[in-house]
Amino acid sequence: MFGFGFSEIITILVVVIVLINPKELPSIVRKIGKMYGKIMRQINHLKKVYDEFEEEVKFASDLKSSGDDKLQINNTINFKEKIK
């Protein structure tokens, strides 16, 4: 995942157990899990908002280009009428 091998993970776990009281470890892990969940929900929300914005921009771009086509057709018709 982050390039950690088995020995690095074991070393980190040993250091955490030594530095943090084993009785407090479950509550700390629970808090870290809750923070991770909140962060992931925010990331997913931002992705959803970005995707919606991207769709709106694409729709507006398509709408503008179709409007430009209609304008060109109207200009062609008006030009042909002026020539007659």
Helices and strands as residue ranges (DSSP letters): H 6-19, H 25-83
